[in-house]
Amino acid sequence: MLAEVALVPVCVSYAAVVVLVALVTASASGTTPGGQPGLAQALGSGIPLWLAVHLVPLTIGGVPLGVLPLAPAAGVAVLVAVLARRGVVRLAALPGVDGADAAHDARPDRWTSLGVPVVAAVAAVHAAAGVLAAALLTPDTATIPADASPAAAGTVAGLLAALSAAAGVAGPCGLGARVRTLPRWVARGLRAGLGAAAATVAGGAALLLIVLLAHAEAVAGSFAAIAPDVGSGAGLWLLDAAYLPNAVVAASSWLLGPGFAVGGVVAAPTGATPGLVPPLPLAALLPSGPPPTWAGLAFALPLAVGSAVGWLLAPVGAGDVVGRGPSRRPGQDLLRRVRPVLVAALTAGVVLALAAGLAGGRLGSGPFDPVSVPAGPVLLAVIAWIALPGAVVALLAAPTEAPAGGRGTRRASAPAAAEEVSAVPEDSEEVDDGDEVDDTEDTAAADAAGAADAGEADDTDEAAHADDEAADPHRA
């Protein structure tokens, strides 16, 4: 079963690459995919392309190629994750396996022993396949004059497979249970950070679509000039689709401010350096002049994302606000409001910086080298765009509970206050890690409740006495 989980992604990815190469070659040359020349060419070309799909840097014709397509790499990662999850579930269902009846019990102590062998097997097989594929790239056997370092191929392919398999088995291995043990503000910050990263990438995709539609005529002319026949056109379409996520990441970096560069061509909302662009349809992203007048509006998206994070992480009720007792200091309320926003900013920054690092790389040794989406500036920009407006919104936001009686401050009744204080130690989600309710607060709340009850009793006695006096004026 472990062999199936580890070998199937390697075989399926290589077969998919070979089939695509055979179809493109056949449509371009007029031969059938089953013919011996086309099949041999596809089998030889599939080796370096399999390495490129696994993000292994190549050297083609003596020049480096480090800008590798993210779309097929994402497909391989999803395939590995799905098969790894399926393998863990099937292993758990075997009789005699510890945790065999854990299909409805994802405790980490019963599932970790099942996930580790799956991740290790998948990583080992992909690393071995990467080393073997790099060793087979010789001038005598390779159809494409490509070369790769066996050590780098094994490391990169094994790491990609290990991370994908770990993501697949995270759920069955009890990641949800581990996340629930984290402080509530950490879990909320992680979720908000992932959502902010997704929103930023979605904005980059929308920007890329707008630019491509605005330059639709230039894109069509590029296709007609580079790929006039059906076979080369299909190959160009596949190449553009494979690099489409790279372009989306570059557009997201442009929205954040750092921008991107292709050789000497630099594109950013604050400035641009035009120059020679590669003859590809995706080159419509590259500037041919100074930034447009609306370029400053691009900063509205990260500003809106940061403000939304602060709004979502702001206190939603009096139970989320520190300062109920006299021993609480205002600084504690400030820290409690800001710290989940900082976690969200750091999470989104790390995710987008990793994507930026994978989207760029070397592109030959000519005027288009290198393709740069700066990971460090992207990390700092994301943290700034989320932390600053998010912290301001979180600090200014008030609890959303409606004030009693239409007044500006919410006043809780004495029994409700006593019930809230007595329930605080029992509700783990309302008390963050390290925040303990002081005994002085309990005593003060109890005294307040008793005083309120006594006041209500005195008011009742006075009302009854007034009624008696009204009924019998001589008693006055």
Helices and strands as residue ranges (DSSP letters): H 2-29, H 36-53, E 58-60, E 63-65, H 70-93, G 102-104, H 108-136, E 146-147, H 150-169, H 175-180, H 184-214, H 216-226, H 230-242, H 244-256, E 260-262, E 265-268, E 271-273, G 281-285, G 293-299, H 300-313, G 318-320, H 330-359, E 371-372, H 375-396, G 404-406, H 414-423, H 439-471, G 473-475
